[in-house]
């Protein structure tokens, strides 16, 4: 499903439906989430003074702009690390009227939000030149059903923006008000009457999402972006009964929907497999091995020192004599003995169930190796 995945610089890159989310941090197999802002990439922006040749991105709106004494100008449209960025200039002498620039539609066309629900609001921003009024900033404003204001949640204040010359992601987690019905992200300025304003700033990738980015996943029926490689495509020519088989996985795993999340999975058929997994019931990790049927391999128990969301490395070796050794992080290794897999493996699955690709493993896979 379509979603964003962060690179090592903290830039969220967008990946379309069915496209593997691979950045320099690794393969991100977490399912997508819904960005409530309808045009977060700022498509439709036209360079120039808004209302006089220039135009805000499609669906973005100003409010009370005409009476503020301030001019909104689109200075440029560019890309930073592949992220579309809109550069704005707001200048003039204030009439003392509140100025706002909304990154989405107003009124009932604004994103609907649920009351008493956890959300995350975020945006990339920086100040290129000039000074952003200190009594302004970027905020999320909640609205009641009748469009009257409920409560505003600060995302980035003016003083913080002025201290940020490099495009930076600002975000805030909040629980919506009991009477909230809509929410919108806006740039707000409230300069005094007669105050001169001239500030140039960048905005990119605004988003409002239900729950914070790393909250538990697995609710609903969103399909995973899982990877299963047939043996012919992988060039896999291994006969474990002669050579033995070792698998390694390193990364960060998060909450998943499946009771057993699979990191790496090699199969000769539907039940004849060698798998590295984590059990959701007790947080333990281990392996599943099979010989004409699945058999649980060694489990390492609850990994209190490896909480979900922390990076760890897991290694398992299935030796020709049937001994299976498994180790994860700093935990002492576990060992059992099972007959070796019969037949040549048909393929390898990463972050999924090798049979049907439906077991979801929400993770960042930094490395997956076998041989």
GUSEGU-761386 format. One record per residue (C-alpha): residue number from 0; residue in three letters; chain; x, y, z. Coordinates in steps of 0.05 Angstrom, whole numbers. Layout:
<pts>
NUM | ALA | A | X | Y | Z
...
</pts>
This chain:
<pts>
0 | UNK | A | 0 | 0 | 0
1 | UNK | A | 23 | 72 | -12
2 | UNK | A | 60 | 104 | 46
3 | UNK | A | 122 | 142 | 67
4 | UNK | A | 188 | 113 | 92
5 | UNK | A | 244 | 153 | 124
6 | UNK | A | 316 | 154 | 101
7 | UNK | A | 376 | 163 | 147
8 | UNK | A | 370 | 239 | 141
9 | UNK | A | 299 | 236 | 168
10 | UNK | A | 267 | 254 | 102
11 | UNK | A | 202 | 217 | 89
12 | UNK | A | 200 | 191 | 18
13 | UNK | A | 135 | 171 | -15
14 | UNK | A | 126 | 101 | -45
15 | UNK | A | 66 | 82 | -88
16 | UNK | A | 21 | 22 | -83
17 | UNK | A | 60 | -43 | -94
18 | UNK | A | 128 | -8 | -94
19 | UNK | A | 179 | -33 | -44
20 | UNK | A | 198 | 21 | 5
21 | UNK | A | 274 | 18 | 3
22 | UNK | A | 316 | 76 | 29
23 | UNK | A | 388 | 77 | 54
24 | UNK | A | 359 | 54 | 122
25 | UNK | A | 336 | -11 | 91
26 | UNK | A | 271 | -43 | 69
27 | UNK | A | 210 | -16 | 107
28 | UNK | A | 154 | -67 | 106
29 | UNK | A | 106 | -30 | 151
30 | UNK | A | 37 | -20 | 120
31 | UNK | A | 14 | 48 | 98
32 | UNK | A | -30 | 98 | 134
33 | UNK | A | -77 | 152 | 110
34 | UNK | A | -52 | 224 | 105
35 | UNK | A | -115 | 265 | 115
36 | UNK | A | -88 | 324 | 76
37 | UNK | A | -111 | 316 | 4
38 | UNK | A | -52 | 349 | -32
39 | UNK | A | 9 | 341 | 13
40 | UNK | A | 59 | 346 | -46
41 | UNK | A | 35 | 416 | -64
42 | UNK | A | 16 | 400 | -136
43 | UNK | A | -14 | 458 | -175
44 | UNK | A | 29 | 514 | -146
45 | UNK | A | 44 | 570 | -195
46 | UNK | A | 103 | 617 | -185
47 | UNK | A | 83 | 690 | -175
48 | UNK | A | 41 | 734 | -128
49 | UNK | A | -21 | 695 | -107
50 | UNK | A | -81 | 727 | -141
51 | UNK | A | -38 | 762 | -192
52 | UNK | A | -8 | 708 | -234
53 | UNK | A | 14 | 662 | -179
54 | UNK | A | -29 | 608 | -147
55 | UNK | A | -28 | 566 | -84
56 | UNK | A | -24 | 490 | -91
57 | UNK | A | -90 | 459 | -109
58 | UNK | A | -135 | 457 | -48
59 | UNK | A | -89 | 501 | -5
60 | UNK | A | -125 | 563 | 19
61 | UNK | A | -113 | 631 | 50
62 | UNK | A | -163 | 661 | 98
63 | UNK | A | -171 | 736 | 112
64 | UNK | A | -109 | 746 | 69
65 | UNK | A | -139 | 803 | 28
66 | UNK | A | -147 | 848 | 88
67 | UNK | A | -82 | 835 | 123
68 | UNK | A | -39 | 883 | 83
69 | UNK | A | 8 | 825 | 69
70 | UNK | A | 24 | 794 | 1
71 | UNK | A | 33 | 720 | -9
72 | UNK | A | 81 | 700 | -64
73 | UNK | A | 103 | 632 | -91
74 | UNK | A | 177 | 643 | -100
75 | UNK | A | 193 | 574 | -127
76 | UNK | A | 178 | 500 | -131
77 | UNK | A | 236 | 453 | -122
78 | UNK | A | 257 | 386 | -92
79 | UNK | A | 301 | 371 | -32
80 | UNK | A | 325 | 299 | -27
81 | UNK | A | 268 | 281 | -74
82 | UNK | A | 216 | 316 | -32
83 | UNK | A | 174 | 370 | -68
84 | UNK | A | 183 | 437 | -33
85 | UNK | A | 143 | 501 | -41
86 | UNK | A | 179 | 567 | -26
87 | UNK | A | 135 | 624 | 0
88 | UNK | A | 147 | 697 | 12
89 | UNK | A | 100 | 737 | 57
90 | UNK | A | 114 | 811 | 57
91 | UNK | A | 81 | 879 | 68
92 | UNK | A | 57 | 923 | 125
93 | UNK | A | 6 | 890 | 170
94 | UNK | A | -63 | 919 | 180
95 | UNK | A | -66 | 883 | 247
96 | UNK | A | -110 | 829 | 216
97 | UNK | A | -94 | 756 | 230
98 | UNK | A | -59 | 722 | 171
99 | UNK | A | -62 | 648 | 156
100 | UNK | A | -41 | 602 | 100
101 | UNK | A | -77 | 534 | 102
102 | UNK | A | -43 | 474 | 70
103 | UNK | A | -111 | 443 | 55
104 | UNK | A | -183 | 465 | 40
105 | UNK | A | -224 | 504 | 90
106 | UNK | A | -294 | 492 | 119
107 | UNK | A | -326 | 424 | 114
108 | UNK | A | -275 | 405 | 60
109 | UNK | A | -221 | 404 | 113
110 | UNK | A | -199 | 335 | 137
111 | UNK | A | -250 | 303 | 184
112 | UNK | A | -222 | 279 | 250
113 | UNK | A | -252 | 237 | 304
114 | UNK | A | -263 | 264 | 374
115 | UNK | A | -220 | 238 | 432
116 | UNK | A | -172 | 204 | 383
117 | UNK | A | -96 | 204 | 378
118 | UNK | A | -66 | 239 | 318
119 | UNK | A | 1 | 263 | 292
120 | UNK | A | 9 | 328 | 254
121 | UNK | A | 75 | 344 | 218
122 | UNK | A | 106 | 387 | 164
123 | UNK | A | 175 | 403 | 136
124 | UNK | A | 193 | 476 | 142
125 | UNK | A | 251 | 525 | 145
126 | UNK | A | 262 | 601 | 142
127 | UNK | A | 305 | 621 | 83
128 | UNK | A | 309 | 696 | 96
129 | UNK | A | 276 | 750 | 137
130 | UNK | A | 244 | 739 | 205
131 | UNK | A | 181 | 699 | 219
132 | UNK | A | 136 | 737 | 269
133 | UNK | A | 148 | 708 | 337
134 | UNK | A | 74 | 708 | 353
135 | UNK | A | 60 | 662 | 295
136 | UNK | A | 81 | 593 | 272
137 | UNK | A | 55 | 528 | 243
138 | UNK | A | -3 | 498 | 281
139 | UNK | A | -59 | 448 | 275
140 | UNK | A | -128 | 478 | 288
141 | UNK | A | -186 | 434 | 308
142 | UNK | A | -256 | 455 | 289
143 | UNK | A | -324 | 436 | 316
144 | UNK | A | -379 | 412 | 269
145 | UNK | A | -405 | 483 | 262
146 | UNK | A | -334 | 505 | 242
147 | UNK | A | -322 | 546 | 305
148 | UNK | A | -253 | 537 | 335
149 | UNK | A | -242 | 481 | 385
150 | UNK | A | -168 | 484 | 403
151 | UNK | A | -102 | 496 | 368
152 | UNK | A | -41 | 451 | 376
153 | UNK | A | 27 | 481 | 361
154 | UNK | A | 72 | 444 | 311
155 | UNK | A | 128 | 495 | 306
156 | UNK | A | 130 | 566 | 336
157 | UNK | A | 159 | 626 | 301
158 | UNK | A | 221 | 629 | 344
159 | UNK | A | 236 | 556 | 328
160 | UNK | A | 225 | 567 | 253
161 | UNK | A | 273 | 627 | 253
162 | UNK | A | 327 | 583 | 283
163 | UNK | A | 318 | 530 | 228
164 | UNK | A | 352 | 549 | 162
165 | UNK | A | 352 | 476 | 138
166 | UNK | A | 289 | 440 | 118
167 | UNK | A | 267 | 404 | 181
168 | UNK | A | 208 | 360 | 199
169 | UNK | A | 167 | 387 | 256
170 | UNK | A | 113 | 345 | 287
171 | UNK | A | 67 | 339 | 347
172 | UNK | A | 24 | 285 | 375
173 | UNK | A | -44 | 305 | 402
174 | UNK | A | -111 | 276 | 424
175 | UNK | A | -169 | 310 | 390
176 | UNK | A | -219 | 349 | 430
177 | UNK | A | -284 | 317 | 452
178 | UNK | A | -322 | 363 | 405
179 | UNK | A | -273 | 363 | 347
180 | UNK | A | -299 | 347 | 277
181 | UNK | A | -247 | 376 | 230
182 | UNK | A | -173 | 391 | 233
183 | UNK | A | -126 | 432 | 190
184 | UNK | A | -53 | 452 | 189
185 | UNK | A | -39 | 526 | 177
186 | UNK | A | 17 | 577 | 178
187 | UNK | A | -6 | 633 | 224
188 | UNK | A | 19 | 704 | 234
189 | UNK | A | -11 | 757 | 280
190 | UNK | A | 34 | 819 | 271
191 | UNK | A | 15 | 885 | 303
192 | UNK | A | -19 | 939 | 262
193 | UNK | A | 35 | 976 | 222
194 | UNK | A | 87 | 922 | 233
195 | UNK | A | 131 | 907 | 172
196 | UNK | A | 135 | 834 | 152
197 | UNK | A | 182 | 803 | 100
198 | UNK | A | 198 | 729 | 109
199 | UNK | A | 214 | 674 | 59
200 | UNK | A | 202 | 602 | 81
201 | UNK | A | 195 | 532 | 53
202 | UNK | A | 139 | 483 | 66
203 | UNK | A | 136 | 409 | 46
204 | UNK | A | 97 | 345 | 59
205 | UNK | A | 45 | 367 | 110
206 | UNK | A | 8 | 308 | 141
207 | UNK | A | -46 | 292 | 192
208 | UNK | A | -49 | 219 | 209
209 | UNK | A | -89 | 180 | 259
210 | UNK | A | -42 | 157 | 315
211 | UNK | A | 32 | 173 | 317
212 | UNK | A | 79 | 142 | 266
213 | UNK | A | 105 | 86 | 312
214 | UNK | A | 40 | 68 | 346
215 | UNK | A | 16 | -4 | 342
216 | UNK | A | -3 | -27 | 272
217 | UNK | A | -42 | -87 | 246
218 | UNK | A | -113 | -60 | 250
219 | UNK | A | -156 | -71 | 189
220 | UNK | A | -142 | -107 | 125
221 | UNK | A | -86 | -66 | 92
222 | UNK | A | -44 | -112 | 50
223 | UNK | A | 31 | -114 | 66
224 | UNK | A | 88 | -99 | 19
225 | UNK | A | 120 | -167 | 29
226 | UNK | A | 174 | -198 | -13
227 | UNK | A | 175 | -270 | -38
228 | UNK | A | 229 | -289 | -88
229 | UNK | A | 222 | -355 | -127
230 | UNK | A | 285 | -396 | -128
231 | UNK | A | 293 | -386 | -203
232 | UNK | A | 291 | -310 | -195
233 | UNK | A | 337 | -311 | -134
234 | UNK | A | 388 | -358 | -166
235 | UNK | A | 377 | -402 | -105
236 | UNK | A | 412 | -469 | -112
237 | UNK | A | 421 | -497 | -43
238 | UNK | A | 412 | -568 | -18
239 | UNK | A | 411 | -560 | 58
240 | UNK | A | 415 | -636 | 69
241 | UNK | A | 487 | -632 | 44
242 | UNK | A | 511 | -562 | 59
243 | UNK | A | 471 | -538 | 118
244 | UNK | A | 436 | -471 | 118
245 | UNK | A | 448 | -406 | 155
246 | UNK | A | 403 | -345 | 157
247 | UNK | A | 415 | -276 | 185
248 | UNK | A | 366 | -218 | 197
249 | UNK | A | 382 | -150 | 225
250 | UNK | A | 333 | -93 | 234
251 | UNK | A | 277 | -63 | 275
252 | UNK | A | 210 | -98 | 283
253 | UNK | A | 145 | -65 | 303
254 | UNK | A | 76 | -89 | 323
255 | UNK | A | 44 | -134 | 270
256 | UNK | A | -23 | -166 | 256
257 | UNK | A | 1 | -238 | 248
258 | UNK | A | 13 | -280 | 311
259 | UNK | A | 81 | -302 | 283
260 | UNK | A | 118 | -249 | 244
261 | UNK | A | 169 | -276 | 195
262 | UNK | A | 236 | -242 | 183
263 | UNK | A | 266 | -291 | 133
264 | UNK | A | 232 | -353 | 108
265 | UNK | A | 259 | -408 | 60
266 | UNK | A | 213 | -463 | 36
267 | UNK | A | 216 | -526 | -6
268 | UNK | A | 140 | -529 | -5
269 | UNK | A | 82 | -502 | 37
270 | UNK | A | 103 | -537 | 102
271 | UNK | A | 176 | -553 | 91
272 | UNK | A | 210 | -491 | 115
273 | UNK | A | 264 | -456 | 155
274 | UNK | A | 240 | -390 | 185
275 | UNK | A | 264 | -336 | 232
276 | UNK | A | 205 | -306 | 270
277 | UNK | A | 180 | -267 | 330
278 | UNK | A | 120 | -290 | 370
279 | UNK | A | 73 | -234 | 388
280 | UNK | A | 44 | -272 | 447
281 | UNK | A | 106 | -266 | 490
282 | UNK | A | 154 | -225 | 448
283 | UNK | A | 202 | -283 | 439
284 | UNK | A | 241 | -300 | 376
285 | UNK | A | 261 | -366 | 347
286 | UNK | A | 259 | -409 | 285
287 | UNK | A | 210 | -456 | 253
288 | UNK | A | 239 | -517 | 218
289 | UNK | A | 202 | -572 | 182
290 | UNK | A | 211 | -640 | 151
291 | UNK | A | 147 | -657 | 114
292 | UNK | A | 111 | -612 | 163
293 | UNK | A | 126 | -553 | 208
294 | UNK | A | 160 | -563 | 275
295 | UNK | A | 176 | -508 | 324
296 | UNK | A | 249 | -497 | 332
297 | UNK | A | 285 | -465 | 391
298 | UNK | A | 251 | -405 | 421
299 | UNK | A | 292 | -355 | 460
300 | UNK | A | 235 | -331 | 505
301 | UNK | A | 214 | -261 | 522
302 | UNK | A | 266 | -211 | 501
303 | UNK | A | 259 | -157 | 553
304 | UNK | A | 326 | -128 | 532
305 | UNK | A | 304 | -126 | 459
306 | UNK | A | 240 | -85 | 462
307 | UNK | A | 200 | -78 | 398
308 | UNK | A | 227 | -17 | 362
309 | UNK | A | 300 | -32 | 379
310 | UNK | A | 350 | -57 | 328
311 | UNK | A | 377 | -128 | 337
312 | UNK | A | 410 | -183 | 297
313 | UNK | A | 384 | -254 | 293
314 | UNK | A | 424 | -314 | 267
315 | UNK | A | 402 | -386 | 257
316 | UNK | A | 441 | -445 | 229
317 | UNK | A | 411 | -513 | 209
318 | UNK | A | 468 | -562 | 205
319 | UNK | A | 470 | -626 | 163
320 | UNK | A | 467 | -667 | 227
321 | UNK | A | 400 | -635 | 243
322 | UNK | A | 424 | -588 | 298
323 | UNK | A | 389 | -521 | 296
324 | UNK | A | 422 | -462 | 332
325 | UNK | A | 388 | -395 | 341
326 | UNK | A | 413 | -331 | 371
327 | UNK | A | 383 | -261 | 376
328 | UNK | A | 418 | -200 | 403
329 | UNK | A | 454 | -213 | 469
330 | UNK | A | 409 | -271 | 488
331 | UNK | A | 443 | -339 | 499
332 | UNK | A | 434 | -385 | 439
333 | UNK | A | 381 | -439 | 436
334 | UNK | A | 389 | -508 | 404
335 | UNK | A | 346 | -566 | 382
336 | UNK | A | 354 | -623 | 332
337 | UNK | A | 307 | -635 | 274
338 | UNK | A | 314 | -673 | 209
339 | UNK | A | 339 | -631 | 152
340 | UNK | A | 294 | -601 | 99
341 | UNK | A | 280 | -649 | 42
342 | UNK | A | 287 | -622 | -29
343 | UNK | A | 315 | -559 | -60
344 | UNK | A | 285 | -495 | -32
345 | UNK | A | 235 | -463 | -79
346 | UNK | A | 245 | -392 | -55
347 | UNK | A | 257 | -343 | 0
348 | UNK | A | 210 | -294 | 35
349 | UNK | A | 230 | -231 | 71
350 | UNK | A | 183 | -197 | 120
351 | UNK | A | 127 | -245 | 102
352 | UNK | A | 101 | -316 | 103
353 | UNK | A | 135 | -352 | 45
354 | UNK | A | 73 | -390 | 26
355 | UNK | A | 24 | -334 | 12
356 | UNK | A | 59 | -270 | 33
357 | UNK | A | 2 | -251 | 79
358 | UNK | A | 34 | -256 | 148
359 | UNK | A | 53 | -184 | 162
360 | UNK | A | 119 | -164 | 192
361 | UNK | A | 121 | -90 | 203
362 | UNK | A | 195 | -77 | 205
363 | UNK | A | 255 | -41 | 178
364 | UNK | A | 299 | -96 | 149
365 | UNK | A | 371 | -72 | 149
366 | UNK | A | 399 | -139 | 126
367 | UNK | A | 372 | -207 | 105
368 | UNK | A | 421 | -261 | 85
369 | UNK | A | 422 | -335 | 73
370 | UNK | A | 472 | -386 | 48
</pts>
